[in-house]
Amino acid sequence: MTVKIFGKDSCAVCKAMREKFRIFLERWNVVDKVKVLYQSIDTVDGLTEAAMADATNVPAIIIEKNGQELARWTGRAVESKEFKPYFENI
């Protein structure tokens, strides 16, 4: 499973989402089963990846399993109760 987070270096919410996923994945003992990828759209590579993922608002958080998108949130902070169901049975 992969969590893709697209953000800006100056975005406090983007940084908070990155940290929130790290903390909760550790708490739920799934950190070794989930890859978290952060892409800064302040870089050419990050902007390219965001464009390919159609992530136009930041933060953009996408959960994928086997290349298939399971969930997406854009332009806001996400509560752990919103993303917890995706990690309960892995």
N, C-alpha and C positions, 0 to 999 in steps of 0.2 A: 504494500500500500504506500502511496506517496501523497504528501501534502505539499502543494506548491503555494508559496506566498509571494505575491508581487507587491512591492512597495517603493517608497522614495526614502532616501537617506534622512531627509528632514521631517519625515512623518512620524510623530510620536505614536500614533495608533498602529502603524505598520510595525514598528519595533515592539510594541506591546503584544501584538498578535504572535509574532515570532517567538517571544519569550513565553507566552501563555501556552502555546502548543508544546514547547519543550518541557515545561513544568508538568502539564497534565499527562503527556505521554509517558513521562517518567513515573508519575503517581499511579497510573493505570498499568504499569509494567508492560508496556508495548513498545517502548522506545527502540528495541532491537528489531521490531517487525515493521516499523514505519520510517520511511525516509522523508525528511523535511528539507525542502529546497527553497531557499530564499533568493529571489531575484530583485535587484535594485533596478528600477526603470531609469535611474540616473546614469546607467552605463549603456553602451550600445548593445552589448550582449543581453542585458536584462530587458531592454526595450524591445529587442527582437523577439525574445522568448514570450514577453507579454503580448506582443502583436499576434504571434502564432497561437496563443491561448485565448485570444480575444478578451484579454484582461485590460479594460480601458479605464477603470476607476481603481484607486488604491485606498485601502488595501484590497487586494483581490486574493481570495483564498479558495483553492480548488483541491478537493480530495478525489484521488483517482485510485482505482484498483484494476490491475492488469490493463492499464491504458484507457480504461473507461471512466468517464467522469461520474462520480456519485453525488457530489454536492459542490455548490459554489456560493460564495458570499462576496459582495463587492461594496466598497465605499463605506464600510462601517466595522465596528468591533463586533466580534462574535463571542457569545457566551459559551462556556464549556458544555452546558446542557444541550446546545444545538449540535455540537460535533461529537459528543460522547457516543451516541448510538452507532457511529461508523467504526468504532474501535472496540466495542464490547465483545465481539465474537471472533477476534482474529488470533 
